[in-house]
């Protein structure tokens, strides 16, 4: 058997007494992987040895911050994990975000809270993307919310979503304000998202 590409041997040959250092690339999957190395010498039977590399503990990482403009939109939030399944919830914050039941793993649609088909995290860490619906912001203050992703072992990562403040506006009806001769009151509707006064 030939050794796996992720396995390194230094040196890979020698004469007489010596040493061989066995190393490996980082393994991002959560299930151990193995390879075999074979020591070969003329007029001697081959000696095969198994090399086992432990899996990385289950983990989930998420973008730490996401900033949205002040109008309704959908933002894509990316992360990396090797978990069997992921669930998404809203954390602290006054921003009312919409969290879909589906997200994508390596470009394929996946339902949150359900084992991912083919369990790609067993072999290597995978990328995931979820589209979060952000409402528009008609106030003059930023709004925030947390998106929390949780794997099957309870590991969590949090992304803070900030929705930029809306543009300040003040509107009143077009045209003249007409009063009758008695000066009886006329109501003028003012629409605004900030403090205003009439002088």
C-alpha positions in Angstrom: 0.0 0.0 0.0 1.2 3.5 -0.7 1.0 6.2 2.0 -1.7 8.9 2.0 -0.8 12.3 0.6 -1.4 13.9 4.0 1.4 11.9 5.5 5.0 13.1 5.5 8.2 11.2 6.0 11.6 12.9 6.6 13.9 11.5 5.4 12.2 8.9 3.1 15.4 6.9 2.7 18.6 6.2 4.4 21.6 3.9 4.9 22.6 2.2 8.1 21.3 3.4 11.3 19.0 6.4 11.1 15.6 7.9 12.0 12.5 8.7 10.0 10.2 11.5 11.2 6.5 10.8 10.5 4.2 13.9 10.3 0.8 14.8 8.8 -1.2 17.8 7.6 -3.8 19.0 10.1 -6.8 16.7 10.0 -10.0 18.7 10.2 -12.4 15.7 10.2 -13.7 14.4 13.5 -13.1 10.7 12.7 -9.6 9.3 12.9 -7.9 8.6 9.6 -5.2 6.1 8.8 -2.5 5.3 6.3 0.2 2.7 5.9 3.9 3.1 5.4 6.1 0.4 4.1 9.8 -0.1 4.8 11.4 -1.8 1.8 14.9 -3.3 1.5 16.5 -5.5 -1.1 16.5 -9.2 -0.1 14.2 -8.5 2.9 10.5 -8.8 3.3 8.6 -5.5 3.3 7.6 -4.2 6.7 4.3 -2.4 6.8 3.2 -0.1 9.6 -0.2 1.6 10.1 -0.2 5.3 10.9 -3.4 6.6 12.7 -4.1 10.3 13.0 -6.7 11.3 15.6 -9.7 13.3 14.4 -10.2 16.9 15.4 -12.7 17.4 18.2 -16.1 18.5 17.0 -16.2 22.2 16.5 -18.1 25.0 14.8 -16.7 28.4 13.8 -18.8 31.3 12.5 -18.1 34.8 11.1 -17.8 37.0 14.2 -19.5 40.1 12.7 -21.9 40.9 9.9 -23.0 44.4 9.0 -26.1 45.1 6.9 -27.2 48.3 5.3 -30.3 49.9 6.7 -32.8 48.3 4.2 -34.4 44.9 4.1 -32.0 42.3 2.7 -30.7 38.8 3.1 -27.1 38.4 4.3 -25.0 35.3 3.8 -23.1 34.2 7.0 -20.3 31.7 6.6 -18.7 29.2 8.9 -16.7 26.1 9.2 -17.5 22.9 11.1 -16.9 19.1 11.2 -20.1 18.4 13.1 -22.8 15.9 12.0 -25.5 18.5 12.3 -26.0 22.2 13.0 -28.8 24.2 14.4 -29.2 28.0 14.3 -31.0 30.3 16.7 -31.4 34.0 17.5 -29.5 35.2 20.5 -29.6 38.6 22.3 -30.4 41.8 20.5 -33.4 43.9 19.4 -33.1 43.1 15.7 -35.7 40.7 14.5 -33.8 38.4 12.1 -35.4 35.6 10.0 -33.6 32.3 10.3 -34.4 29.7 7.6 -34.8 26.0 8.2 -32.3 25.3 5.4 -28.7 26.2 4.9 -25.9 24.9 2.6 -22.9 22.7 3.2 -20.3 22.7 0.4 -23.0 24.1 -1.8 -25.6 21.5 -1.1 -28.9 22.3 0.7 -29.2 20.9 4.2 -31.9 21.1 6.9 -30.8 22.5 10.2 -31.0 20.2 13.2 -30.8 17.1 11.0 -27.7 14.8 10.3 -26.0 16.1 7.2 -26.2 13.6 4.3 -22.9 11.8 3.8 -21.4 13.2 7.0 -18.7 15.3 5.4 -17.3 16.4 8.7 -16.1 12.9 9.5 -13.5 13.3 6.8 -12.7 17.0 6.9 -14.0 20.4 8.0 -16.7 21.7 5.6 -17.9 25.2 4.8 -21.5 26.2 5.5 -23.5 29.2 4.6 -26.9 30.4 5.9 -28.9 33.3 4.5 -30.4 35.5 7.3 -33.3 37.8 6.5 -32.7 41.3 7.8 -35.7 43.8 8.0 -35.2 47.4 7.1 -34.3 49.9 9.9 -36.5 53.0 10.0 -34.9 54.3 13.2 -31.8 56.4 13.7 -30.0 53.9 15.8 -28.1 50.8 14.9 -29.9 47.5 15.7 -28.1 44.2 16.6 -28.8 40.6 17.0 -26.8 37.4 17.6 -26.9 34.4 15.4 -25.9 31.3 17.3 -24.9 28.1 15.6 -24.8 24.9 17.8 -23.5 21.5 16.9 -24.7 18.1 18.2 -22.3 18.2 21.1 -23.4 21.7 22.3 -20.4 23.6 20.9 -21.5 27.1 19.9 -20.3 30.0 17.8 -21.9 33.4 17.7 -22.1 36.0 14.9 -23.1 39.6 15.9 -25.3 41.1 13.2 -25.5 44.9 13.1 -28.1 46.7 11.0 -27.0 50.2 10.3 -29.2 53.1 11.3 -31.8 54.3 8.9 -31.4 57.7 7.2 -33.1 60.5 9.1 -36.3 61.7 7.5 -39.1 64.1 8.2 -42.0 64.4 5.8 -45.2 66.5 5.9 -47.9 66.7 3.3 -47.4 68.7 0.1 -49.3 71.9 -0.5 -50.5 74.8 1.5 -52.0 74.6 5.0 -55.4 76.2 4.8 -57.2 77.5 7.8 -60.8 78.8 7.7 -61.5 82.2 8.8 -62.2 81.0 12.3 -58.8 79.6 12.6 -60.1 76.2 13.4 -57.4 73.6 13.8 -56.0 71.6 10.9 -54.0 68.5 11.6 -50.8 68.1 9.8 -49.3 64.6 9.8 -45.5 64.5 10.3 -43.7 61.3 9.6 -40.2 61.1 10.9 -37.6 58.8 12.6 -35.9 61.5 14.5 -36.6 64.5 16.8 -38.0 67.5 15.1 -39.6 70.9 15.9 -41.6 73.6 14.3 -40.6 77.2 14.8 
